[in-house]
Amino acid sequence: MRSETKVTLYYGPTSWFTEALGKGARTYLLDAVNERDEARRRHRHTVDGQEKPFEEEPAARPKRLVAMSNDYASVSEHAITNFVGLVREIDPKRLVLHNPPELVHAQLERAFPTQTVRYDYPVLTREALRAFRDGFADRMVGQTAVRNRMLAALYPLTTTRRAKPVVVMFYGPSGVGKTETAQFVNGLIGGRLLRKQFSMFHSEKFASYVFGGEYSEASFARDLLDRSSSVILIDEFDKAASVFHSAFYETFDEGVFEDKNYRVSLGPALIICTSNYSSEEEIRGALGEALYSRFDALIAFEALSSEEISRVIDRLVDARVEALPTEESKVLNVAEIKDRLKSRAGKIGNVRKLGKLVDEVISLKLVRATLDGPEGSGSTGGEVQ
């Protein structure tokens, strides 16, 4: 008598799941389904008086049947709704699934002995919090108030009492350090930052992305399951239409995100939403009291002063020149480049735009030095418009 299929469900990033699989024998679900469908398409005919054709041996029972997180998108909806029937037809000794949909999970728990293994996401430590405090000024120009507000917001994540996310809203003008701050925190905690830009989605696609659609469609919930970091950055949260706000009530309150296909428990994560709102009053008016009140902190980023813009230019130029090969950096007059940028940059307070401007000026200097020789490297006309 054949033993019953044993099921193990893994929830976490792909790299972790792949490592957990090891190098043992495996059959992937899609391959098994394709073989089954191919066998069904083969027809055999017999003619009276002729010898019965040779019967193929039944397929060997897979030792370990494996499905990756994205494999469910390639399986028919019918197979998902009757996943237990599919498993019983293939009849593996072991079934190992990565981030299965909630419907699949529920079916398997009712039908087979099932074990669930969840990834331990990195957590914010007191040492990381101290490193954030001490390293903020080296990473960012200005925004001292941001550092202090962030320290207060992050502290609960360093305690064992916290079992749900800390949710903060960064607001203020573009290019003054909101995304950079999120990346800095993530680097101290570990894992690859999960960053989603809500402005990238058109309304019809955004609905299925947030609320769940076909298994073949992109899904915010599946992205949350696949992440390796406990920091979740939602860029341009202000670009999402108000109809989507309800999707985040439970997430911000209890740390659970659920759509029609998946359910994700985030635990003590850090959710950072960025926006270009100019005040807390504007945030309250745009998001409504129900969502506004669910943020643990609303942190304002200020426009850079002239002195801060000058310091940003110094840092950007030094970093770009340091990364150049020696033969390129030695033809540049760094002090002249900085002075010219500061005189021409005006009130550009967007660090991203300043970075592009620095790159353009340095590239122009280098190409002139290359094409014109040493005498061309001193030309400065027209670099900054």
C-alpha positions as CSV (number, residue, x, y, z in Angstrom):
1,M,0.0,0.0,0.0
2,R,1.4,3.4,-1.0
3,S,2.1,5.9,1.8
4,E,0.2,9.1,1.9
5,T,1.7,12.2,0.4
6,K,3.5,14.4,2.9
7,V,3.2,18.1,2.3
8,T,5.5,20.9,3.3
9,L,4.6,24.6,2.6
10,Y,7.4,27.2,2.6
11,Y,6.6,30.9,2.9
12,G,9.5,33.3,2.2
13,P,12.0,34.5,-0.4
14,T,13.0,32.4,-3.4
15,S,16.7,32.2,-2.4
16,W,15.8,30.9,1.0
17,F,13.4,28.3,-0.4
18,T,16.0,27.2,-3.0
19,E,18.6,26.7,-0.3
20,A,16.1,24.7,1.8
21,L,15.4,22.4,-1.2
22,G,19.0,21.3,-1.3
23,K,20.3,19.1,-4.1
24,G,18.0,16.1,-3.7
25,A,15.9,14.6,-6.5
26,R,12.9,16.7,-7.5
27,T,10.1,16.9,-10.1
28,Y,8.7,20.3,-10.8
29,L,4.9,20.6,-10.8
30,L,4.7,22.1,-14.3
31,D,6.7,19.2,-15.7
32,A,4.5,16.7,-14.0
33,V,1.3,18.5,-15.2
34,N,2.7,18.6,-18.8
35,E,3.6,14.9,-18.7
36,R,0.1,14.1,-17.5
37,D,-1.6,16.2,-20.2
38,E,0.6,14.6,-22.9
39,A,-0.3,11.1,-21.7
40,R,-4.0,12.0,-21.9
41,R,-3.6,13.1,-25.5
42,R,-2.2,9.8,-26.6
43,H,-4.8,7.4,-27.9
44,R,-4.3,3.7,-28.6
45,H,-6.5,1.6,-31.0
46,T,-6.9,-2.1,-31.2
47,V,-8.2,-4.2,-34.1
48,D,-10.0,-7.6,-33.7
49,G,-7.7,-10.5,-34.4
50,Q,-4.6,-8.5,-33.8
51,E,-2.2,-8.7,-30.9
52,K,-3.0,-6.2,-28.1
53,P,-0.5,-3.3,-28.3
54,F,2.2,-3.1,-25.6
55,E,0.9,-1.2,-22.6
56,E,3.3,1.5,-21.3
57,E,4.3,1.2,-17.7
58,P,2.6,3.7,-15.4
59,A,4.7,6.7,-14.6
60,A,7.0,6.3,-11.6
61,R,5.8,7.9,-8.4
62,P,7.7,11.2,-7.9
63,K,9.8,11.3,-4.8
64,R,9.5,15.0,-4.4
65,L,7.1,17.3,-6.3
66,V,8.1,20.9,-6.1
67,A,6.3,24.2,-7.1
68,M,8.0,27.6,-7.1
69,S,6.1,30.8,-6.2
70,N,5.5,31.8,-9.8
71,D,4.5,28.3,-11.0
72,Y,0.8,28.7,-10.0
73,A,0.5,31.4,-12.6
74,S,1.0,28.7,-15.3
75,V,-1.5,26.2,-13.9
76,S,-5.1,26.4,-15.0
77,E,-7.7,28.0,-12.6
78,H,-9.4,24.6,-12.6
79,A,-6.3,22.9,-11.3
80,I,-6.0,25.5,-8.5
81,T,-9.6,25.0,-7.4
82,N,-9.1,21.3,-7.3
83,F,-5.5,21.2,-6.3
84,V,-5.9,18.1,-4.1
85,G,-7.3,16.2,-7.0
86,L,-4.2,17.1,-9.1
87,V,-1.9,16.0,-6.3
88,R,-3.6,12.7,-5.8
89,E,-3.5,12.1,-9.6
90,I,0.3,12.7,-9.7
91,D,0.7,11.0,-6.3
92,P,4.1,12.2,-5.1
93,K,5.7,10.8,-2.0
94,R,6.4,14.4,-0.9
95,L,4.9,17.7,-2.0
96,V,7.0,20.9,-1.4
97,L,5.4,24.2,-2.3
98,H,6.8,27.7,-2.2
99,N,4.3,30.5,-1.3
100,P,1.1,28.7,-2.4
101,P,-2.2,30.6,-2.8
102,E,-4.4,30.5,0.3
103,L,-7.0,28.3,-1.5
104,V,-4.2,25.7,-2.1
105,H,-3.0,25.9,1.5
106,A,-6.5,25.3,2.9
107,Q,-7.2,22.3,0.6
108,L,-3.9,20.6,1.4
109,E,-4.3,21.0,5.2
110,R,-7.7,19.3,5.0
111,A,-6.5,16.4,2.9
112,F,-2.8,15.6,3.8
113,P,-0.4,15.7,6.7
114,T,0.9,19.3,6.2
115,Q,3.8,21.2,7.7
116,T,4.3,24.9,7.3
117,V,7.8,26.6,7.4
118,R,8.1,30.4,7.5
119,Y,11.1,32.5,6.8
120,D,12.5,34.5,9.8
121,Y,12.8,38.0,8.4
122,P,15.6,40.2,9.8
123,V,14.6,42.5,12.6
124,L,15.9,45.9,13.7
125,T,18.4,45.6,16.6
126,R,19.5,48.2,19.1
127,E,22.9,48.1,17.4
128,A,21.3,48.9,14.0
129,L,19.3,51.7,15.6
130,R,22.5,53.2,17.1
131,A,24.2,52.8,13.6
132,F,21.2,54.8,12.1
133,R,21.7,57.5,14.6
134,D,25.4,57.8,14.2
135,G,25.6,57.3,10.5
136,F,22.6,59.5,9.3
137,A,24.6,62.7,8.9
138,D,27.2,60.9,6.8
139,R,24.6,59.5,4.5
140,M,22.2,62.4,4.3
141,V,22.6,66.2,4.0
142,G,20.3,68.1,6.4
143,Q,17.1,66.5,7.6
144,T,18.2,66.4,11.2
145,A,14.6,66.4,12.4
146,V,14.0,63.3,10.2
147,R,16.7,61.4,12.1
148,N,15.2,62.2,15.5
149,R,11.6,61.3,14.4
150,M,12.8,58.1,12.8
151,L,14.6,57.0,15.9
152,A,11.4,57.4,17.9
153,A,9.4,55.6,15.2
154,L,11.9,52.7,14.9
155,Y,12.4,52.0,18.6
156,P,9.3,49.8,19.0
157,L,10.7,47.4,16.4
158,T,13.7,46.7,18.7
159,T,11.4,45.4,21.5
160,T,10.0,41.9,21.7
161,R,6.6,43.4,22.4
162,R,6.1,44.5,18.8
163,A,4.3,41.9,16.7
164,K,3.0,44.1,13.9
165,P,4.6,46.6,11.5
166,V,5.6,50.2,12.2
167,V,4.0,52.3,9.4
168,V,5.4,55.8,8.6
169,M,4.7,58.4,5.9
170,F,7.5,60.4,4.5
171,Y,6.3,63.6,2.9
172,G,7.8,66.6,1.3
173,P,9.4,67.7,-2.0
174,S,11.0,65.2,-4.4
175,G,14.6,64.4,-4.3
176,V,15.4,65.4,-0.7
177,G,16.2,62.0,0.8
178,K,13.0,60.1,1.4
179,T,14.0,57.0,-0.6
180,E,17.6,57.3,0.4
181,T,16.5,57.1,4.1
182,A,14.5,54.0,3.5
183,Q,17.5,52.4,1.7
184,F,19.8,53.4,4.6
185,V,17.5,51.7,7.2
186,N,17.1,48.6,5.1
187,G,20.9,48.3,4.7
188,L,21.3,48.3,8.5
189,I,18.6,45.6,8.9
190,G,19.5,43.3,5.9
191,G,17.8,41.7,3.0
192,R,16.8,43.2,-0.4
193,L,14.5,46.2,0.0
194,L,11.0,45.6,-1.4
195,R,10.3,48.8,-3.3
196,K,7.1,49.4,-5.2
197,Q,6.2,52.6,-7.1
198,F,2.5,53.0,-7.2
199,S,2.7,55.5,-10.0
200,M,3.8,52.7,-12.3
201,F,0.4,51.1,-12.3
202,H,-2.5,52.2,-14.4
203,S,-5.9,52.0,-12.7
204,E,-7.2,48.8,-14.3
205,K,-3.9,46.9,-13.6
206,F,-3.6,48.4,-10.2
207,A,-6.9,47.0,-9.1
208,S,-5.8,43.4,-9.8
209,Y,-2.4,44.1,-8.4
210,V,-3.7,45.2,-5.0
211,F,-7.0,43.3,-4.7
212,G,-5.9,40.2,-6.6
213,G,-6.9,39.0,-10.0
214,E,-5.9,35.9,-12.1
215,Y,-3.1,33.8,-10.7
216,S,-1.1,34.8,-13.8
217,E,-1.2,38.5,-13.0
218,A,1.2,40.5,-10.8
219,S,0.2,40.6,-7.2
220,F,1.3,42.9,-4.3
221,A,0.5,40.0,-1.9
222,R,2.8,37.6,-3.8
223,D,5.5,40.3,-3.9
224,L,5.2,40.6,-0.1
225,L,5.6,36.8,0.3
226,D,8.6,36.7,-2.0
227,R,10.5,39.5,-0.3
228,S,13.7,39.0,1.8
229,S,13.6,42.2,3.8
230,S,11.4,43.4,6.6
231,V,11.5,46.9,5.1
232,I,8.7,47.6,2.6
233,L,8.9,50.9,0.6
234,I,5.8,52.1,-1.1
235,D,6.9,55.0,-3.3
236,E,4.5,57.7,-4.4
237,F,1.7,56.4,-2.2
238,D,-0.1,59.7,-3.0
239,K,-0.6,58.5,-6.6
240,A,-2.9,55.7,-5.6
241,A,-6.6,56.5,-6.1
242,S,-8.7,56.6,-2.9
243,V,-10.6,53.5,-3.9
244,F,-7.5,51.5,-3.1
245,H,-7.0,52.9,0.4
246,S,-9.2,50.2,2.0
247,A,-6.8,47.5,0.9
248,F,-4.3,48.8,3.5
249,Y,-6.5,49.2,6.6
250,E,-5.8,45.8,8.0
251,T,-2.2,45.9,6.9
252,F,-1.5,49.1,8.7
253,D,-3.6,48.0,11.8
254,E,-2.7,44.4,12.2
255,G,0.2,43.7,9.8
256,V,-1.9,41.4,7.6
257,F,-2.4,41.9,3.8
258,E,-5.0,39.9,2.1
259,D,-6.3,39.8,-1.5
260,K,-8.5,37.2,-3.2
261,N,-5.7,34.7,-3.6
262,Y,-3.1,35.3,-0.8
263,R,-2.9,36.1,2.8
264,V,0.4,37.6,4.2
265,S,1.3,38.2,7.8
266,L,4.1,40.8,8.0
267,G,5.1,40.7,11.6
268,P,7.3,43.4,13.0
269,A,8.1,44.9,9.6
270,L,8.8,48.6,8.7
271,I,6.4,50.0,6.1
272,I,7.5,53.3,4.6
273,C,5.1,55.2,2.3
274,T,6.6,58.2,0.4
275,S,4.6,61.1,-1.0
276,N,4.9,64.7,-2.2
277,Y,2.2,66.0,0.3
278,S,3.3,69.3,1.8
279,S,1.6,69.1,5.2
280,E,-0.2,66.8,7.6
281,E,-3.4,68.6,6.9
282,E,-3.0,67.8,3.2
283,I,-2.4,64.1,4.0
284,R,-5.5,64.0,6.2
285,G,-7.6,65.6,3.5
286,A,-6.3,63.3,0.7
287,L,-6.3,60.0,2.6
288,G,-9.2,60.5,4.9
289,E,-9.2,60.1,8.7
290,A,-9.5,56.2,8.5
291,L,-6.2,55.8,6.8
292,Y,-4.5,58.9,8.1
293,S,-4.9,57.7,11.7
294,R,-3.3,54.3,11.0
295,F,0.2,55.8,10.4
296,D,2.5,55.5,13.4
297,A,4.4,58.6,12.3
298,L,4.2,61.3,9.7
299,I,7.7,62.6,9.0
300,A,8.3,65.8,7.0
301,F,11.3,66.2,4.7
302,E,12.3,69.8,4.1
303,A,13.6,71.5,1.0
304,L,17.4,71.9,1.0
305,S,18.9,75.2,1.8
306,S,21.6,76.8,-0.4
307,E,24.3,75.7,2.0
308,E,23.0,72.1,2.0
309,I,22.8,72.2,-1.8
310,S,26.5,73.2,-1.8
311,R,27.3,70.3,0.5
312,V,25.4,67.9,-1.7
313,I,27.4,69.0,-4.8
314,D,30.7,68.5,-2.9
315,R,29.7,65.0,-2.0
316,L,28.4,64.1,-5.4
317,V,31.4,65.4,-7.3
318,D,33.9,63.7,-4.8
319,A,32.0,60.4,-5.1
320,R,31.9,60.5,-8.9
321,V,35.6,61.4,-9.3
322,E,36.7,58.8,-6.8
323,A,35.0,56.1,-8.8
324,L,36.8,57.1,-12.0
325,P,40.0,55.4,-13.3
326,T,43.1,57.4,-12.4
327,E,43.8,58.5,-16.1
328,E,40.3,60.1,-16.2
329,S,40.3,61.7,-12.7
330,K,43.7,63.4,-13.2
331,V,42.4,65.5,-16.1
332,L,39.6,67.0,-14.0
333,N,39.9,70.2,-12.0
334,V,37.6,69.2,-9.2
335,A,37.5,72.6,-7.4
336,E,36.6,74.3,-10.7
337,I,33.8,71.8,-11.4
338,K,32.4,72.3,-7.9
339,D,32.5,76.1,-8.1
340,R,30.9,76.1,-11.5
341,L,28.1,73.7,-10.4
342,K,27.4,75.8,-7.3
343,S,27.2,79.0,-9.3
344,R,24.9,77.5,-12.0
345,A,22.8,75.0,-10.0
346,G,20.7,77.8,-8.5
347,K,18.0,76.5,-6.3
348,I,17.9,72.9,-7.5
349,G,17.1,71.2,-4.3
350,N,16.4,67.8,-5.9
351,V,19.4,65.5,-5.1
352,R,18.5,63.2,-8.0
353,K,18.6,66.1,-10.5
354,L,21.8,67.4,-9.0
355,G,23.3,63.9,-9.4
356,K,22.4,63.9,-13.1
357,L,23.8,67.4,-13.5
358,V,27.1,66.4,-11.9
359,D,27.3,63.3,-14.2
360,E,26.6,65.5,-17.2
361,V,29.3,68.0,-16.4
362,I,32.0,65.4,-15.6
363,S,31.2,63.5,-18.7
364,L,31.4,66.6,-20.9
365,K,34.8,67.5,-19.3
366,L,36.1,63.9,-20.0
367,V,34.8,63.7,-23.6
368,R,36.4,67.1,-24.4
369,A,39.7,66.0,-22.8
370,T,39.6,62.8,-24.9
371,L,38.7,64.4,-28.2
372,D,40.6,67.6,-28.0
373,G,43.7,66.6,-25.9
374,P,45.0,68.4,-22.9
375,E,44.2,71.8,-24.3
376,G,40.5,70.9,-24.5
377,S,40.1,69.8,-20.9
378,G,40.2,73.3,-19.7
379,S,37.2,74.5,-21.7
380,T,34.2,75.2,-19.4
381,G,31.7,77.0,-21.7
382,G,28.2,75.6,-21.8
383,E,28.6,72.7,-19.3
384,V,25.7,73.8,-17.1
385,Q,22.6,75.4,-18.6
